[in-house]
């Protein structure tokens, strides 16, 4: 059942719930690392909540988009290891799978093993959610022949190393840039730059969106994991 309260009222209630949860965390005596991680997640949820409200056309779209964005952040928790790190391949495949785009069918993924720190994983998962949601609602995945190719590589010849992620949609038809700037665009062009120091290029080709993301792979961002040559990068940056 749809909540009859207006968005401002609902935001106020969510803020009160967050404040109560913060007090409970402080009183629970949790380890500092765990408490810090939970606080980071709550801060991300608050940001998503407010920014989604700013760009929502109505309450129904606000609730639907907020639910999807919260889900993307929560899926990161299921994909992390004991240290809170997440595998980049898993983040991408989980988001695509959630939208019923299966790897090997509508999606192709290729790249080396990269482990991401908790906050980086949350921010990148949110960006991947916006890319996938856009492909489903407006892009190539709205059509049966639509395909997604996500490829990444790490340039180890510079310091710090640079992670380059290329997202390419094909099979779409008549794709154009949106007429209004929404939260998804802000995530890709502002949040990634602010939180991760990333450089992002967006190009709306007629058959689908192209997005290139370059992130300095510092210790607070993540790390490249050495592996066998057979499993290394086999994609391109188109």
Order of alpha helices (4+ residues) and beta strands (2+ residues): alpha-alpha-alpha-beta-alpha-beta-beta-alpha-beta-beta-alpha-alpha-beta-beta-beta
